[in-house]
Structure formats: C-alpha cells, structure tokens
Amino acid sequence: MGASIGLWLVSLAIVVSVAWAATGDVLDDALEEGSRLVLQLAPQGEGAAGASREPRMEHGEVLKLRMYYQLVAPDGRVLLRGEDTPEKAFVPHARYKEKTSVWVEGELWRVYVRPGPRGITAQVAQPMEERLEMLEDMAEDLAWPALTLLALLGLLSWALIRRLLRPLEDAAMRIDAKSPHDLAPVQAHNPPRELQPILDALNALLARLATALDGERRFTADAAHELRTPLAALRMRVQLIERELKLPTTHLRQLRADLDRCTALVESLLALARLEPQAEGLVREAVDLNALLDGLSLPPNVRVERALAVPHLRAAPALLNSALRNLIDNAARYGRVGGRVRVETMQLPHGGIRLAVRDDGMGVPSEQRARLGERFFRVLGTGQTGNGLGLSIVARIAALHGATLHFEEGLEGRGLGAVLDFPAD
C-alpha cells in the first residue's frame, strides 16, 4: 500500500502537470482571441483613457472567460481598460506579439500582447491566482475519485493477500502446534505451489529425525534390557563366592556395591527409555497422595513428614509413584543421617498444584541447581554414589504432565527443595 500510495501521488502529480500545461495553452489561446477583439476597440485618434466597454465576439456573445484588457499607447499610457483592470500598463513598451508573465501591483499576471495600428497594443491578461484556483478545483475533482479507487485497491489487496497467505498461516499453526515428540508429517490444507517444496523438505527432515530418535530409543532400551540379565547373574555369583570361599569380604562387598550401582544405572536408563515414547495421551486420574506414600518403601535413615494441603493430584499413577520415589530417595541419600524429609502440597493461585519434597541436608549451591535435571550430572563432594539419572527421570515425568521442575531452599533455610508445579486441569 505504501508503494501504491507513492505511485498514486506521482501519477496525480503527472496528471495535474499535464492538465496544467494543457489548460494553460487553452487559456493562452483565449487571451490571444480576446486581444484580437480588444484591438477592435482601438480609438481612431489618440485621446484620454476612455470608459470601459464590453468586448464582444463576432456573433455578439459576451466572452465567458473573465479577462482584463488594456489598450496601451506607444508611450506606455493606458488608453482604454476594462473594469477592475490595473491602471498601470501590463507591458508599457511592447512592440511585438508575445505571451509573458508580469508582476503588476503586487500580483502575477499572464498577458498576451497584440500590436495594432499607430503603435497601439491590445493587452489581455488573467491573474495567475485564478488559474491556480482552476488547477486546485481540477486537482480536487481528481483527488476524490482517486482516493476512492485507492481505498478499493487497499481493500482488494488486503482480501487477496489474506486469502493467499491463509495456507501459509495454516502451515505455521500446524508446525507451531507440534510438540518435541510429534514428528508426524505436516499436512497443510491446500498449500500453494511455492510452499509445497518447503513442506516436503520439512517433512523429509522430520522423517529422518523420527528414524534417528526411534533408533536411539530402541538401542537404549535394548541395551539396558540386555544388561540386566548378566548384571543380575554376576551379582549372584559374587554372593555365592562370598558364602563358599574363605576370602576377605572387603573386596567382595565393594564389588557387590559396584554391581548394585551398575544395576541401578541400567534400571534408570531403561526407565528413561520407556518414558521417551510417552509424549501424548497420558491416562490421568485422581491419585491419593497419602495412599501413594503409604505404598512406597521409605528410606530408614530419615524421617519422612507429610504436609498435604491438597491430598489428591491428577496424574498418571505409575509415573507419579516413580517421581516421588526418586525425589524421596534423592533427599534421603544427600540429606543428613537422621534428618527430615517433608512431602508437601499446596494450591497455586492460578489453579495448579505444587508438589514439593524438601530436606534439611547440605543443599546444593544456587549456581548448580539449574543443572540438577541434566542426565548424568552429579554434585561433587557429597560422598554419595549415584548415576545422575534420578532427577532426569523426574524432569521427564514432569514434562509429560505439563509440569515444571525447579529447585529452591529446603527446610528451615537449609537443604534442597525439589518443586513440581502441575498446571490446572
């Protein structure tokens, strides 16, 4: 529309300038014809300035164009002039035919000079201001139709552009609605030819990405599943060796602890692999948190407290069980021996529910809390073994429920608090 308005202004200027030139030629021709009529009023002998008389055309019609005329003597005196015509000659000492523009009494005039007998000249003029008024009227007459057409052009352009961009907007909405785990092809409604190659390339990329992610998930699940059996067999053999052979048990206990750690790592990897495909369609139900906590095997080295202002939470029961178990185990592992762990819930202002597990242990420095949900990340210097996947599992379960996981202070300004904010149903 900006380009259209600019071109419209340029075209209007061209039309007005052409009309001004053409109108000027017509008016100059009228002045020339008027000078011929005025010259017929020339007195047969010299005299003083006479009274004004109307110049008439040959057929007796009064000249419709308003003109101001003078008969000027060779010495510059005005012998005869029309009504409201300046007393001073337009061109005092004219000798030849000419068209010119002059300033008389502070006003610009367009004058045609026609020489007559005995050096008398007929000078017919028109104020340039009247011509400009005609130009303004002409521009105004042209402007309103042009503005109307411009408005129609704008409306038509808006409608056509909206119609042409609707498939693009539809494709953008479909792409924006995709979740990180929805790698199905984008199906746009009636896409234009220019958009189809982009959609084809995007769908091909999504297909390659889906294949790669499926392969990665299958590999992780298969590897974790295959590792469980040999690790379990190896642990059993260590126990048999420990019972049957008279060997120092220190190394065997360490070996058994290492095997337990490997087994826990494999179990965590298998849990993550099983969670990855569950991007959509979780079956949620109202979970009784008290009953869920009663069914957990709570660690014996801490005191687990409950502050459940909201006793029920809509979630997938198995996933919520896994998340709570990991959070409580993590709090017990890195908290104080004989310390406290509190599971609490509360209603959020926007209608969601907050589930938090807090301990009173050493805590985690604030600059490292943002990394706690990363896979295989562990805070150094705790003296505890682990695989760094427990909180990753919790973060994945939170994402599947549309919840957010963040970390803050624990109990009484110490320790760590793992907070899950579930959205409103």
C-alpha positions as CSV (number, residue, x, y, z in Angstrom):
1,M,0.0,0.0,0.0
2,G,2.9,2.3,0.6
3,A,4.2,1.7,-2.9
4,S,0.7,2.2,-4.3
5,I,0.2,5.5,-2.5
6,G,3.6,6.7,-3.7
7,L,2.8,5.8,-7.3
8,W,-0.6,7.3,-6.9
9,L,0.9,10.6,-5.8
10,V,3.4,10.5,-8.6
11,S,0.6,9.8,-11.1
12,L,-1.5,12.6,-9.7
13,A,1.4,15.0,-10.0
14,I,1.9,13.9,-13.6
15,V,-1.8,14.2,-14.4
16,V,-2.1,17.7,-12.8
17,S,1.1,18.9,-14.5
18,V,-0.2,17.7,-17.9
19,A,-3.6,19.2,-17.2
20,W,-2.0,22.5,-16.1
21,A,0.0,22.7,-19.3
22,A,-3.0,21.8,-21.5
23,T,-5.2,24.3,-19.6
24,G,-2.6,27.0,-19.8
25,D,-2.4,26.5,-23.6
26,V,-6.2,26.8,-23.9
27,L,-6.3,29.9,-21.7
28,D,-3.4,31.5,-23.6
29,D,-5.4,30.9,-26.8
30,A,-8.4,32.5,-25.2
31,L,-6.2,35.5,-24.3
32,E,-5.0,35.7,-27.9
33,E,-8.5,35.7,-29.2
34,G,-9.5,38.3,-26.7
35,S,-6.7,40.5,-27.7
36,R,-8.0,40.4,-31.3
37,L,-11.4,41.5,-30.1
38,V,-10.0,44.2,-27.9
39,L,-7.9,45.6,-30.7
40,Q,-11.1,46.4,-32.5
41,L,-11.9,48.9,-29.7
42,A,-8.8,51.0,-30.5
43,P,-9.8,54.7,-31.0
44,Q,-9.3,56.2,-34.4
45,G,-7.4,59.0,-32.8
46,E,-5.5,59.5,-29.7
47,G,-7.3,60.5,-26.6
48,A,-7.5,60.1,-22.9
49,A,-8.3,56.9,-21.3
50,G,-11.8,56.0,-22.3
51,A,-14.7,54.4,-20.4
52,S,-14.7,50.6,-20.3
53,R,-16.8,48.8,-22.9
54,E,-17.5,45.1,-23.1
55,P,-15.6,43.3,-25.9
56,R,-18.0,41.1,-27.9
57,M,-17.4,38.2,-30.1
58,E,-18.3,38.3,-33.8
59,H,-21.7,36.7,-33.2
60,G,-22.5,39.1,-30.3
61,E,-21.9,36.6,-27.4
62,V,-20.2,38.0,-24.4
63,L,-16.8,36.4,-23.8
64,K,-17.4,34.0,-20.9
65,L,-13.7,33.8,-19.8
66,R,-13.0,36.6,-17.3
67,M,-10.2,38.7,-18.8
68,Y,-8.7,42.1,-18.1
69,Y,-7.8,44.1,-21.1
70,Q,-5.9,47.4,-21.9
71,L,-5.3,49.4,-24.9
72,V,-1.8,50.9,-24.5
73,A,-0.3,53.8,-26.4
74,P,3.3,53.7,-27.7
75,D,4.5,55.8,-24.8
76,G,3.0,53.4,-22.2
77,R,-0.2,55.3,-21.4
78,V,-3.3,53.2,-20.9
79,L,-5.9,54.5,-23.4
80,L,-8.7,52.1,-22.5
81,R,-9.0,49.4,-19.9
82,G,-11.6,47.0,-18.6
83,E,-13.4,47.0,-15.3
84,D,-11.1,46.2,-12.3
85,T,-8.1,46.2,-14.6
86,P,-4.9,47.8,-13.2
87,E,-4.3,51.5,-14.3
88,K,-0.7,50.7,-15.0
89,A,0.1,49.1,-18.3
90,F,0.9,45.4,-18.1
91,V,3.7,45.8,-20.7
92,P,4.4,49.5,-21.2
93,H,6.6,49.5,-24.3
94,A,5.6,46.4,-26.2
95,R,6.4,46.2,-29.9
96,Y,5.8,42.6,-30.9
97,K,3.3,39.8,-30.3
98,E,4.3,38.0,-27.1
99,K,3.0,35.9,-24.2
100,T,4.5,36.7,-20.9
101,S,4.0,36.7,-17.1
102,V,4.5,40.0,-15.3
103,W,4.1,41.4,-11.8
104,V,1.7,44.4,-11.7
105,E,0.6,46.0,-8.4
106,G,1.9,43.1,-6.4
107,E,0.1,40.4,-8.4
108,L,1.3,38.0,-11.1
109,W,-0.5,38.2,-14.4
110,R,-0.4,36.2,-17.6
111,V,-0.5,38.6,-20.5
112,Y,-0.9,38.4,-24.3
113,V,0.2,41.4,-26.2
114,R,-1.0,42.1,-29.8
115,P,0.3,45.1,-31.7
116,G,-2.2,47.3,-33.6
117,P,-2.2,50.4,-35.8
118,R,-0.1,53.5,-34.9
119,G,1.8,51.6,-32.2
120,I,-1.2,50.9,-30.0
121,T,-1.1,47.4,-28.4
122,A,-4.0,45.4,-27.1
123,Q,-3.0,43.6,-23.9
124,V,-5.3,41.0,-22.4
125,A,-4.4,39.4,-19.1
126,Q,-5.6,37.0,-16.5
127,P,-4.4,36.7,-12.8
128,M,-2.3,33.6,-12.2
129,E,-4.2,33.2,-9.0
130,E,-7.4,32.4,-10.9
131,R,-5.6,29.9,-13.0
132,L,-4.2,28.3,-9.8
133,E,-7.8,28.2,-8.4
134,M,-8.8,26.3,-11.6
135,L,-5.9,23.9,-11.0
136,E,-6.9,23.4,-7.4
137,D,-10.5,22.7,-8.4
138,M,-9.2,20.2,-11.0
139,A,-6.9,18.5,-8.5
140,E,-9.8,18.3,-6.0
141,D,-12.1,16.8,-8.7
142,L,-9.4,14.2,-9.5
143,A,-8.4,13.5,-5.9
144,W,-11.7,12.2,-4.5
145,P,-12.2,9.6,-7.3
146,A,-8.6,8.6,-7.0
147,L,-8.8,8.3,-3.2
148,T,-11.9,6.1,-3.6
149,L,-10.1,3.9,-6.1
150,L,-7.1,3.8,-3.7
151,A,-9.3,2.7,-0.9
152,L,-10.9,0.0,-3.1
153,L,-7.3,-1.1,-4.1
154,G,-6.3,-1.3,-0.5
155,L,-9.4,-3.4,0.4
156,L,-8.9,-5.7,-2.6
157,S,-5.2,-6.1,-1.8
158,W,-5.9,-6.9,1.8
159,A,-8.5,-9.5,0.9
160,L,-6.3,-11.1,-1.8
161,I,-3.2,-11.2,0.4
162,R,-5.2,-12.6,3.3
163,R,-6.5,-15.3,1.0
164,L,-3.1,-16.1,-0.4
165,L,-1.4,-16.2,3.0
166,R,-4.0,-18.3,4.7
167,P,-2.3,-21.6,3.7
168,L,1.0,-20.3,4.9
169,E,-0.6,-19.3,8.2
170,D,-2.3,-22.7,8.5
171,A,1.0,-24.4,7.9
172,A,2.7,-22.2,10.5
173,M,0.0,-23.0,13.1
174,R,0.3,-26.7,12.4
175,I,4.1,-26.6,12.8
176,D,3.8,-24.4,16.0
177,A,1.3,-26.9,17.5
178,K,3.7,-29.8,17.3
179,S,5.4,-31.0,20.5
180,P,9.0,-32.1,20.6
181,H,7.9,-35.7,20.3
182,D,5.3,-35.2,17.5
183,L,7.4,-35.9,14.4
184,A,4.4,-36.7,12.1
185,P,4.5,-35.0,8.7
186,V,2.9,-31.6,8.4
187,Q,-0.3,-31.7,6.4
188,A,-1.2,-28.2,5.3
189,H,-4.6,-27.5,3.8
190,N,-4.4,-26.8,0.1
191,P,-0.8,-25.3,0.1
192,P,0.3,-23.1,-2.8
193,R,2.9,-24.4,-5.2
194,E,5.5,-22.1,-3.7
195,L,5.0,-23.6,-0.2
196,Q,4.9,-27.3,-1.2
197,P,8.7,-27.7,-1.6
198,I,9.3,-26.2,1.9
199,L,6.7,-28.6,3.4
200,D,8.2,-31.5,1.6
201,A,11.7,-30.7,2.8
202,L,10.4,-30.2,6.4
203,N,8.5,-33.5,6.3
204,A,11.6,-35.3,5.0
205,L,13.7,-33.8,7.8
206,L,11.0,-34.8,10.4
207,A,11.0,-38.4,9.0
208,R,14.8,-38.6,9.2
209,L,14.7,-37.2,12.8
210,A,12.0,-39.6,13.8
211,T,14.0,-42.6,12.4
212,A,17.1,-41.4,14.3
213,L,15.3,-40.9,17.6
214,D,13.5,-44.3,17.3
215,G,16.8,-46.0,16.7
216,E,18.3,-44.2,19.7
217,R,15.4,-45.2,21.9
218,R,15.4,-48.8,20.8
219,F,19.2,-49.0,21.3
220,T,18.9,-47.6,24.8
221,A,16.0,-49.8,25.7
222,D,17.6,-53.0,24.2
223,A,21.0,-52.3,25.7
224,A,19.5,-51.6,29.2
225,H,17.3,-54.7,29.0
226,E,20.2,-56.9,27.8
227,L,22.5,-55.7,30.5
228,R,20.1,-56.5,33.3
229,T,20.4,-60.3,33.0
230,P,24.3,-60.5,33.0
231,L,24.5,-58.0,35.9
232,A,22.0,-60.0,37.9
233,A,23.9,-63.2,37.2
234,L,27.2,-61.6,38.1
235,R,25.8,-60.3,41.4
236,M,24.5,-63.8,42.2
237,R,28.0,-65.3,41.6
238,V,29.6,-62.7,43.8
239,Q,27.2,-63.7,46.6
240,L,28.0,-67.4,46.1
241,I,31.7,-66.7,46.2
242,E,31.3,-64.7,49.3
243,R,29.5,-67.6,51.1
244,E,31.5,-70.5,49.8
245,L,35.1,-69.3,49.8
246,K,37.1,-68.2,52.8
247,L,38.2,-64.9,51.3
248,P,38.4,-61.4,52.8
249,T,34.9,-59.9,52.3
250,T,36.0,-56.2,51.9
251,H,36.7,-56.5,48.2
252,L,33.7,-58.6,47.6
253,R,31.4,-56.1,49.3
254,Q,32.9,-53.4,47.2
255,L,32.4,-55.5,44.1
256,R,28.8,-56.1,45.1
257,A,28.3,-52.3,45.6
258,D,29.7,-51.6,42.2
259,L,27.4,-54.2,40.7
260,D,24.4,-52.6,42.5
261,R,25.4,-49.2,41.1
262,C,25.6,-50.7,37.6
263,T,22.2,-52.3,38.0
264,A,20.7,-49.1,39.3
265,L,22.1,-47.3,36.3
266,V,20.7,-49.8,33.9
267,E,17.3,-49.6,35.6
268,S,17.4,-45.8,35.3
269,L,18.3,-46.0,31.6
270,L,15.5,-48.4,31.0
271,A,13.1,-46.2,32.8
272,L,14.1,-43.2,30.7
273,A,13.9,-45.2,27.5
274,R,10.3,-46.3,28.4
275,L,9.3,-42.7,29.2
276,E,10.5,-41.2,25.9
277,P,7.7,-42.5,23.6
278,Q,5.0,-41.4,26.1
279,A,4.7,-37.9,24.7
280,E,1.0,-37.7,24.3
281,G,-2.2,-39.3,25.7
282,L,-1.2,-39.9,29.3
283,V,-4.1,-41.6,31.2
284,R,-4.5,-39.4,34.3
285,E,-6.6,-40.0,37.3
286,A,-7.0,-38.6,40.8
287,V,-4.2,-40.1,42.8
288,D,-4.5,-40.3,46.6
289,L,-1.1,-39.0,47.8
290,N,-1.4,-40.4,51.3
291,A,-2.1,-43.9,49.9
292,L,0.8,-43.5,47.4
293,L,3.2,-42.6,50.1
294,D,2.0,-45.5,52.3
295,G,2.8,-47.8,49.5
296,L,6.4,-46.5,49.0
297,S,9.4,-48.2,50.6
298,L,10.6,-45.2,52.5
299,P,14.3,-45.0,53.5
300,P,15.0,-45.8,57.2
301,N,17.7,-43.2,57.8
302,V,15.4,-40.1,57.6
303,R,12.0,-39.1,59.0
304,V,9.5,-38.5,56.2
305,E,6.9,-35.9,57.1
306,R,3.7,-35.0,55.3
307,A,2.1,-31.7,54.8
308,L,-0.5,-32.4,52.2
309,A,-2.8,-29.4,51.9
310,V,-4.1,-30.9,48.7
311,P,-4.4,-34.7,49.2
312,H,-5.2,-35.6,45.6
313,L,-3.4,-34.9,42.4
314,R,-4.5,-35.8,38.8
315,A,-1.6,-37.6,37.2
316,A,-0.5,-41.0,35.8
317,P,-0.2,-43.1,39.0
318,A,2.8,-45.2,37.9
319,L,4.7,-42.1,36.8
320,L,3.9,-40.1,39.9
321,N,5.0,-43.0,42.0
322,S,8.3,-43.1,40.2
323,A,8.8,-39.4,40.5
324,L,8.1,-39.3,44.3
325,R,10.2,-42.4,44.9
326,N,13.2,-40.8,43.1
327,L,12.7,-37.4,44.9
328,I,12.5,-39.0,48.4
329,D,15.4,-41.4,47.7
330,N,17.5,-38.4,46.5
331,A,16.6,-36.4,49.6
332,A,17.4,-39.3,51.9
333,R,20.7,-40.0,50.1
334,Y,22.0,-36.5,50.1
335,G,20.4,-35.3,53.4
336,R,21.5,-35.7,57.0
337,V,21.5,-39.1,58.6
338,G,18.6,-39.0,60.9
339,G,17.4,-35.8,59.2
340,R,13.9,-34.8,57.9
341,V,12.3,-35.1,54.6
342,R,8.9,-33.4,54.1
343,V,6.5,-34.0,51.2
344,E,4.1,-31.1,50.9
345,T,1.4,-29.9,48.5
346,M,-0.4,-26.6,48.1
347,Q,-2.9,-24.9,45.8
348,L,-1.4,-22.4,43.4
349,P,-3.1,-19.0,42.7
350,H,-3.8,-19.9,39.0
351,G,-5.5,-23.2,40.0
352,G,-2.5,-25.6,39.7
353,I,-1.0,-27.7,42.4
354,R,2.5,-27.6,43.8
355,L,4.2,-30.8,45.0
356,A,7.5,-30.4,46.8
357,V,10.0,-32.7,48.5
358,R,12.3,-30.8,50.9
359,D,15.2,-32.0,53.1
360,D,17.4,-30.3,55.7
361,G,20.8,-31.6,54.4
362,M,23.8,-29.8,53.0
363,G,21.9,-28.5,50.0
364,V,23.2,-27.6,46.6
365,P,24.8,-24.2,45.6
366,S,22.4,-22.0,43.7
367,E,24.7,-21.8,40.7
368,Q,24.5,-25.6,40.3
369,R,20.7,-26.1,40.8
370,A,19.9,-25.3,37.2
371,R,21.9,-28.4,36.1
372,L,20.3,-30.8,38.5
373,G,17.9,-32.2,35.9
374,E,20.6,-32.9,33.4
375,R,21.4,-36.5,32.7
376,F,24.5,-37.9,34.5
377,F,25.1,-34.6,36.3
378,R,26.1,-35.1,39.9
379,V,27.2,-32.6,42.5
380,L,30.8,-33.3,43.5
381,G,31.9,-33.6,47.1
382,T,28.8,-35.3,48.6
383,G,30.5,-38.6,49.3
384,Q,27.5,-40.5,47.9
385,T,27.3,-42.8,44.9
386,G,24.8,-42.4,42.2
387,N,24.3,-42.3,38.4
388,G,22.9,-38.8,38.0
389,L,19.7,-40.0,36.3
390,G,17.1,-39.9,39.1
391,L,16.3,-36.2,38.7
392,S,16.4,-36.6,34.9
393,I,13.6,-39.1,35.3
394,V,11.6,-36.7,37.5
395,A,12.1,-33.9,35.0
396,R,10.9,-36.1,32.1
397,I,7.8,-37.2,34.1
398,A,7.1,-33.5,34.9
399,A,7.3,-32.6,31.2
400,L,4.9,-35.4,30.3
401,H,2.4,-33.9,32.7
402,G,3.0,-30.3,31.5
403,A,4.5,-29.5,34.9
404,T,7.7,-27.6,35.7
405,L,10.5,-28.8,37.9
406,H,12.7,-26.3,39.8
407,F,14.8,-26.3,42.9
408,E,14.9,-24.0,45.9
409,E,15.8,-23.9,49.6
410,G,14.8,-26.9,51.7
411,L,13.6,-27.0,55.3
412,E,14.3,-24.1,57.6
413,G,16.6,-22.3,55.1
414,R,18.9,-25.3,54.5
415,G,19.0,-28.4,52.4
416,L,17.3,-28.6,49.0
417,G,13.7,-28.4,47.9
418,A,12.6,-30.1,44.6
419,V,9.4,-28.4,43.5
420,L,6.9,-29.7,40.9
421,D,4.3,-27.2,39.7
422,F,1.4,-29.0,38.0
423,P,-0.9,-26.9,35.8
424,A,-4.7,-26.6,36.4
425,D,-6.8,-29.4,34.8
